[in-house]
Amino acid sequence: MDEIKWVGTPSSSNVERIGYDKEQQKFYVDFKKSGTYQYSGFPETKWNEALDAPSIGKFVATEVKGKFESVKV
């Protein structure tokens, strides 16, 4: 069974929380207004970068969108 580790992002105006399934290498972004998106083929090193990012919204915009296959879930 897939295990998603969720982390809240209270300082973000656009992102409610982010999640990661290490086994499946899937990254999840729960946007406050547009729902949840899943990004496939997301390595654990990128997850660690996301956790350390000063702005998760900027990280998603520059490091995730358009670089990983995505689907709204």
CYANA upper distance limits for C-alpha pairs under 8 A (distance plus 0.5 A):
  2 ASP  CA     21 ASP  CA      7.16
  2 ASP  CA     23 GLU  CA      7.93
  2 ASP  CA     24 GLN  CA      7.87
  3 GLU  CA     21 ASP  CA      6.17
  3 GLU  CA     22 LYS  CA      8.30
  3 GLU  CA     23 GLU  CA      8.39
  4 ILE  CA     19 GLY  CA      6.42
  4 ILE  CA     20 TYR  CA      5.70
  4 ILE  CA     21 ASP  CA      5.05
  4 ILE  CA     22 LYS  CA      8.18
  5 LYS  CA     19 GLY  CA      5.71
  5 LYS  CA     20 TYR  CA      5.74
  5 LYS  CA     21 ASP  CA      6.94
  6 TRP  CA     17 ARG  CA      7.20
  6 TRP  CA     18 ILE  CA      6.16
  6 TRP  CA     19 GLY  CA      4.61
  6 TRP  CA     20 TYR  CA      7.17
  7 VAL  CA     17 ARG  CA      6.04
  7 VAL  CA     18 ILE  CA      5.90
  7 VAL  CA     19 GLY  CA      6.60
  8 GLY  CA     16 GLU  CA      6.76
  8 GLY  CA     17 ARG  CA      4.72
  8 GLY  CA     18 ILE  CA      7.01
  9 THR  CA     15 VAL  CA      6.97
  9 THR  CA     16 GLU  CA      6.11
  9 THR  CA     17 ARG  CA      5.52
  9 THR  CA     18 ILE  CA      7.76
  9 THR  CA     56 ILE  CA      8.14
 10 PRO  CA     16 GLU  CA      7.32
 10 PRO  CA     17 ARG  CA      8.39
 12 SER  CA     16 GLU  CA      7.58
 12 SER  CA     55 SER  CA      7.66
 12 SER  CA     56 ILE  CA      7.34
 12 SER  CA     57 GLY  CA      7.25
 13 SER  CA     32 LYS  CA      8.36
 14 ASN  CA     31 PHE  CA      6.39
 14 ASN  CA     32 LYS  CA      6.07
 14 ASN  CA     33 LYS  CA      7.88
 14 ASN  CA     57 GLY  CA      6.91
 15 VAL  CA     29 VAL  CA      7.47
 15 VAL  CA     30 ASP  CA      6.50
 15 VAL  CA     31 PHE  CA      4.92
 15 VAL  CA     32 LYS  CA      5.99
 15 VAL  CA     56 ILE  CA      7.80
 15 VAL  CA     57 GLY  CA      6.89
 16 GLU  CA     29 VAL  CA      8.35
 16 GLU  CA     30 ASP  CA      6.01
 16 GLU  CA     31 PHE  CA      6.04
 16 GLU  CA     32 LYS  CA      5.79
 17 ARG  CA     29 VAL  CA      6.76
 17 ARG  CA     30 ASP  CA      5.81
 17 ARG  CA     31 PHE  CA      7.81
 18 ILE  CA     27 PHE  CA      7.91
 18 ILE  CA     28 TYR  CA      5.96
 18 ILE  CA     29 VAL  CA      5.14
 18 ILE  CA     30 ASP  CA      6.57
 19 GLY  CA     27 PHE  CA      6.28
 19 GLY  CA     28 TYR  CA      5.20
 19 GLY  CA     29 VAL  CA      6.97
 20 TYR  CA     25 GLN  CA      7.68
 20 TYR  CA     26 LYS  CA      6.25
 20 TYR  CA     27 PHE  CA      5.12
 20 TYR  CA     28 TYR  CA      6.54
 20 TYR  CA     47 TRP  CA      7.56
 21 ASP  CA     25 GLN  CA      6.05
 21 ASP  CA     26 LYS  CA      5.66
 21 ASP  CA     27 PHE  CA      7.07
 22 LYS  CA     26 LYS  CA      7.39
 22 LYS  CA     43 PRO  CA      8.48
 22 LYS  CA     44 GLU  CA      7.10
 24 GLN  CA     41 GLY  CA      8.35
 25 GLN  CA     40 SER  CA      6.83
 25 GLN  CA     41 GLY  CA      5.83
 25 GLN  CA     42 PHE  CA      5.49
 25 GLN  CA     43 PRO  CA      6.33
 25 GLN  CA     44 GLU  CA      7.58
 26 LYS  CA     38 GLN  CA      6.96
 26 LYS  CA     39 TYR  CA      6.04
 26 LYS  CA     40 SER  CA      5.22
 26 LYS  CA     41 GLY  CA      6.64
 26 LYS  CA     42 PHE  CA      6.00
 27 PHE  CA     38 GLN  CA      6.16
 27 PHE  CA     39 TYR  CA      5.50
 27 PHE  CA     40 SER  CA      7.10
 27 PHE  CA     42 PHE  CA      6.55
 27 PHE  CA     47 TRP  CA      7.94
 28 TYR  CA     36 THR  CA      7.25
 28 TYR  CA     37 TYR  CA      6.09
 28 TYR  CA     38 GLN  CA      5.04
 28 TYR  CA     39 TYR  CA      6.75
 29 VAL  CA     36 THR  CA      5.99
 29 VAL  CA     37 TYR  CA      5.82
 29 VAL  CA     38 GLN  CA      7.15
 30 ASP  CA     34 SER  CA      8.50
 30 ASP  CA     35 GLY  CA      6.15
 30 ASP  CA     36 THR  CA      4.61
 30 ASP  CA     37 TYR  CA      6.99
 31 PHE  CA     35 GLY  CA      5.65
 31 PHE  CA     36 THR  CA      6.38
 31 PHE  CA     37 TYR  CA      8.41
 35 GLY  CA     72 LYS  CA      7.83
 35 GLY  CA     73 VAL  CA      8.25
 36 THR  CA     72 LYS  CA      6.38
 36 THR  CA     73 VAL  CA      6.17
 37 TYR  CA     70 SER  CA      7.05
 37 TYR  CA     71 VAL  CA      6.11
 37 TYR  CA     72 LYS  CA      4.84
 37 TYR  CA     73 VAL  CA      6.14
 38 GLN  CA     70 SER  CA      5.95
 38 GLN  CA     71 VAL  CA      5.91
 38 GLN  CA     72 LYS  CA      6.75
 38 GLN  CA     73 VAL  CA      7.06
 39 TYR  CA     64 VAL  CA      8.31
 39 TYR  CA     68 PHE  CA      6.19
 39 TYR  CA     69 GLU  CA      6.01
 39 TYR  CA     70 SER  CA      4.95
 39 TYR  CA     71 VAL  CA      7.30
 40 SER  CA     68 PHE  CA      6.55
 40 SER  CA     69 GLU  CA      5.97
 40 SER  CA     70 SER  CA      6.94
 41 GLY  CA     68 PHE  CA      7.21
 41 GLY  CA     69 GLU  CA      8.04
 42 PHE  CA     46 LYS  CA      7.17
 42 PHE  CA     47 TRP  CA      7.94
 42 PHE  CA     68 PHE  CA      7.60
 43 PRO  CA     47 TRP  CA      7.19
 44 GLU  CA     48 ASN  CA      6.81
 45 THR  CA     49 GLU  CA      6.84
 46 LYS  CA     50 ALA  CA      6.65
 47 TRP  CA     51 LEU  CA      6.82
 48 ASN  CA     52 ASP  CA      6.86
 49 GLU  CA     53 ALA  CA      6.47
 50 ALA  CA     56 ILE  CA      7.00
 50 ALA  CA     59 PHE  CA      7.18
 51 LEU  CA     56 ILE  CA      8.43
 53 ALA  CA     59 PHE  CA      7.01
 55 SER  CA     59 PHE  CA      6.70
 56 ILE  CA     60 VAL  CA      6.60
 57 GLY  CA     61 ALA  CA      6.72
 58 LYS  CA     62 THR  CA      6.57
 59 PHE  CA     63 GLU  CA      5.89
 59 PHE  CA     64 VAL  CA      7.54
 60 VAL  CA     64 VAL  CA      5.30
 60 VAL  CA     65 LYS  CA      6.59
 61 ALA  CA     65 LYS  CA      6.01
 63 GLU  CA     67 LYS  CA      7.48
 64 VAL  CA     68 PHE  CA      6.59
 65 LYS  CA     70 SER  CA      8.50
